Amino acid sequence: MSNSVNNTLSKADIAAALSVIHDRTLTKVKAAEVLDTILELIQKGLEDGKTVDWYRMFKLTPEWKEARKGHNPKTGEEIDVAAKWTVSMSLSEAVKSAVKNLPPPTL
């Protein structure tokens, strides 16, 4: 199911799998539309300042980061880092367990 070239599970891969799981009554195109809608709803929730909690997968939480002093890693020069909104992500134990026993990558 995943793309063997770069070992990535793409939206197209997921849409194809959904189509197969639903005995092709859900077309790949329709499955991709459903996935797009889910992602749009997640993004809209975050834009509205809501925490997105997908049970057994992840939790996305908008967080305000205050302005602070930082350092340029190349020069060591002190810089001002502007205040901004960001998103924190915490993974469920089920997701963490899914990758826990993977073998080390081969180089």
N, C-alpha and C positions, 0 to 999 in steps of 0.2 A: 504494500500500500504506500509506503513512503518512497520518496524520490531517492534512488540509490546513488545518483551522481553526487549530491551534497548531503545526503542523509537528513533531509528535511521533510517533515510532514506538512504539506501545503494545504491551503484552503481547497484547492481542486481535488487533492487526495481525500480530504474529509468529505467533500460533496459526493465524490464517486462512491465512497464507502457507505454513506447514508443511502444513496440510490440502491445499492446492492442489498443493504439491510432491509429496506422497505420493498423488496422484490420488484424494484424498478418502477413502482407506482409513483415514487418521488423521483423525478428526473434529476440529472446532475445539475441542470440549469436552475431548477426550482430549489434544490438543496443549497446551491451556492447563494441564491436569493435569501433563503432562510438564514444562512450563516451571516450574510451581510446585514440583515435586519438585527440579528443578535448583537453583532459588533456595534451597530449604530445605537442600539438601546444602551449598551454598556457605556459608550462614549457620551451619550446624552445624560445618563445618570451621573457620570463624573463631572460633566459640564455644569450640572445642577448642584454640585457639591455633595452628592450622595456617595456612600460607600457601596461598592458592588461586591456582594457576597455570593459566590457561586459554590454552593455546598459541595464538598468533597473535591474541589478543584483549587480555588484561590479566593483571596479577598483583596480588592483594590480600594485604597483609601486616599482621597485627595488630602494633601498636607501643605500647609503654608510654611515656607522656609524664610526666616528673617534674613535681612541683609547681614553680611559678615565680611570679615577680612579673610583673604586666602593668599596663596602663594603660587606664582607661576612655577611649575615643576622644572622648566628648562633653566630659567634665570634665577629662581629663588626670590624674585621681586615680589613685594607685597602688592596685592590687588584688592579692589573692592568687588565683592560678589553681590549682585543685586538680589533683593527679595523677590521671591517667585512662588507660584504654585507648582507642586510636583505630585507625583502619584507613588505611593508605596504599595508594594505587592507582598503578600505573605501567602505561601503555598500551603496547601493542606497536607496532613500527614500521609494521606493516600498518594498524593503526587510525589512527595519526598520518598516514600517507600518504593515507588515505581522505578526510580533510578538508583536506589541505594546499592544494589548488587551488580550494577553494570561492570563489565570488565574494563580495565584501563584502555585508553585508545592506543591503537598501534600507529606508529609513526613511519 
